[in-house]
Amino acid sequence: TIDSALFNDDLWQEQLGINYNGLTYINTGEQLDANSFAKYRKEGGLILINSIPEEAVLECLRSPITLMGSDALRGHPRAAGSCARVLGHYVRDRGIISLMEAIRKMSLLPAQRLESASSQMKTRGRICEGATADLCIFDPVTIKDCATYQQPKLPSQGIIHVLVNGKFVLRDGKLVTMDKNTNLPGQPIRGRVDYKTLVYFSFE
């Protein structure tokens, strides 16, 4: 948040390697200057810190051990466009990584990473007999992220079907309507907790 202690002194610019224009105020979508920063500090609210250089993004994409996902932060376009951004911009348009490698980073690798925490992940992230049918069918020629800071919920283009546990939730580019009595096809992923590895922090 903009009223975070991070901004209590002027060191944040040096620490983050950015100036005021590297901050975006989510409520309005505007890049800040010294005056608007001071104004919104008093009001509070979520803020985006644009401090990751593009070259760092490219290095992450190229790394064989990088997995892809999103925390779906409210007000951020990555909530609706993370995977489409990679598939359209970085794979098709710029050729940073191959289509198959991008799909692997979004599906199989994350599932394999979580298999030790939940046996349910052993049937996800792959297409084979006995696997859970969580599928996204898209057109690699037209896939494109459309979400912006101003309209973070805009759906991506080029996604044709989405199936969750073998049931359509998006069909021919349109959401499948379900009444309130319909059991949703999604399933919770449950895993064990290894209490020996938990670390507790105490703040005073």
C-alpha positions in Angstrom: 0.0 0.0 0.0 1.1 3.6 -0.6 1.0 4.3 3.1 3.5 1.5 3.8 6.5 2.1 6.0 8.6 1.4 2.9 7.9 5.0 1.8 8.6 6.6 5.2 11.9 8.1 4.0 13.5 8.9 0.7 15.7 5.8 0.6 13.0 3.8 -1.3 14.0 5.4 -4.6 17.5 4.2 -4.2 16.5 0.8 -2.9 14.1 0.1 -5.7 16.0 1.8 -8.4 13.0 3.9 -9.5 11.5 7.3 -9.2 8.0 8.5 -8.6 7.0 7.6 -12.1 7.8 4.0 -11.4 4.7 3.9 -9.1 1.2 3.3 -10.3 -1.8 4.1 -8.1 -4.3 1.3 -8.7 -7.5 3.3 -7.9 -6.8 5.7 -10.8 -4.2 3.8 -12.9 -2.0 6.9 -13.0 1.8 7.0 -12.8 2.7 9.2 -9.9 4.9 12.3 -9.5 6.0 13.9 -6.2 2.7 15.9 -5.8 0.3 13.0 -6.5 2.5 10.7 -4.4 2.1 13.0 -1.4 -1.6 13.3 -2.0 -2.3 9.6 -2.2 -0.1 8.8 0.8 -2.7 10.6 2.9 -5.6 8.7 1.3 -4.0 5.2 1.3 -4.6 2.5 -1.3 -2.9 -0.2 -3.3 0.1 0.8 -5.5 2.1 -1.0 -8.1 5.9 -0.8 -8.0 7.3 -1.1 -11.5 10.9 -2.0 -10.7 11.7 -5.2 -12.6 13.7 -4.5 -15.7 12.6 -6.3 -18.9 15.9 -8.1 -19.2 15.3 -9.8 -15.9 11.9 -11.0 -17.2 13.6 -12.5 -20.3 16.2 -14.2 -18.1 13.5 -15.8 -16.0 11.6 -17.0 -19.1 14.7 -18.6 -20.5 15.7 -20.3 -17.3 14.9 -24.1 -17.4 13.8 -24.1 -13.8 11.4 -21.1 -13.9 7.7 -22.0 -13.4 4.8 -19.7 -14.4 1.8 -18.7 -12.3 0.1 -15.7 -10.9 -1.0 -14.4 -7.5 -3.8 -12.6 -9.3 -3.4 -9.4 -7.3 -6.6 -7.3 -7.4 -6.2 -4.4 -9.9 -3.2 -5.9 -11.7 -3.6 -7.1 -15.3 -1.7 -10.3 -14.5 -4.8 -11.6 -12.8 -6.5 -12.1 -16.2 -3.6 -12.0 -18.6 -0.4 -13.7 -17.3 -0.4 -16.8 -19.4 -1.8 -15.1 -22.5 0.9 -12.4 -22.2 3.6 -15.1 -22.3 2.1 -17.1 -25.1 1.3 -14.1 -27.3 4.0 -11.5 -26.6 7.0 -13.5 -25.5 6.4 -16.8 -27.5 4.7 -15.8 -30.7 5.8 -12.2 -31.2 9.3 -12.2 -29.8 10.3 -15.9 -29.9 12.0 -15.7 -26.4 11.0 -19.4 -25.7 9.2 -22.0 -27.7 5.5 -22.7 -27.4 6.0 -26.1 -26.0 8.4 -24.9 -23.4 6.0 -22.1 -22.3 3.1 -24.7 -22.0 5.4 -26.9 -19.9 6.3 -24.1 -17.6 2.6 -23.3 -17.1 1.3 -26.9 -16.6 3.6 -29.9 -16.0 6.5 -28.2 -14.1 4.2 -26.5 -11.5 2.3 -29.7 -11.0 5.5 -31.7 -10.6 6.8 -29.1 -8.1 3.7 -29.6 -5.9 3.5 -33.4 -6.1 5.4 -33.9 -2.9 2.9 -31.7 -1.1 -0.2 -33.2 -2.6 -0.7 -36.5 -4.4 -3.6 -34.8 -6.3 -1.0 -32.9 -8.4 0.3 -36.2 -9.9 -2.8 -36.2 -12.2 -2.6 -32.6 -13.2 -0.5 -30.5 -15.6 -0.4 -33.3 -18.2 -2.6 -34.9 -20.8 -2.7 -38.7 -20.5 -5.1 -41.5 -19.6 -6.2 -41.2 -16.0 -5.1 -37.5 -15.7 -7.5 -34.8 -14.4 -9.0 -33.0 -17.5 -8.1 -29.4 -16.6 -7.6 -28.1 -20.1 -7.2 -24.8 -21.9 -7.6 -24.9 -25.7 -6.3 -21.7 -27.4 -5.3 -20.4 -30.8 -1.5 -19.7 -30.8 -2.0 -17.3 -33.7 -4.5 -15.1 -31.9 -3.8 -15.5 -28.2 -3.3 -12.1 -26.6 -3.6 -10.5 -23.2 -6.1 -7.6 -23.1 -6.1 -6.7 -19.4 -4.7 -3.3 -18.5 -4.2 -1.4 -15.2 -7.4 0.5 -16.1 -9.4 -2.6 -17.0 -7.6 -5.5 -15.2 -10.5 -8.0 -15.6 -10.6 -7.9 -19.5 -10.4 -11.5 -20.7 -7.7 -12.6 -23.1 -8.2 -13.2 -26.8 -7.7 -16.5 -28.5 -8.9 -18.8 -25.7 -11.5 -21.1 -27.3 -12.4 -23.6 -24.6 -11.6 -24.2 -20.9 -12.4 -27.4 -19.2 -12.1 -28.0 -15.4 -12.2 -31.6 -14.3 -13.6 -32.5 -17.7 -16.4 -30.0 -17.7 -16.7 -26.9 -19.9 -16.5 -23.6 -18.1 -15.7 -21.7 -21.3 -17.0 -23.0 -24.6 -16.5 -21.4 -28.0 -15.1 -18.3 -26.2 -18.1 -17.8 -24.0 -18.6 -18.5 -20.3 -20.8 -21.5 -19.5 -23.6 -20.3 -17.2 -24.3 -22.5 -14.2 -27.2 -22.1 -11.9 -26.7 -21.8 -8.1 -27.7 -25.5 -7.6 -25.0 -26.7 -10.0 -21.9 -28.3 -8.4 -18.9 -26.4 -9.7 -16.3 -28.7 -11.3 -13.3 -27.4 -9.5 -11.7 -29.4 -6.7 -9.7 -28.2 -3.8 -6.1 -29.3 -3.7 -5.3 -30.7 -0.3 -1.9 -31.5 1.0 0.0 -32.5 4.1 1.8 -30.0 6.4 5.2 -30.9 7.5 5.4 -29.2 10.9 9.1 -29.9 11.2 9.8 -27.4 8.4 7.4 -24.7 9.6 9.1 -21.4 10.7 7.3 -19.1 13.0 8.0 -15.3 13.1 7.3 -13.1 16.1 6.8 -9.4 15.6 6.9 -7.1 18.6 
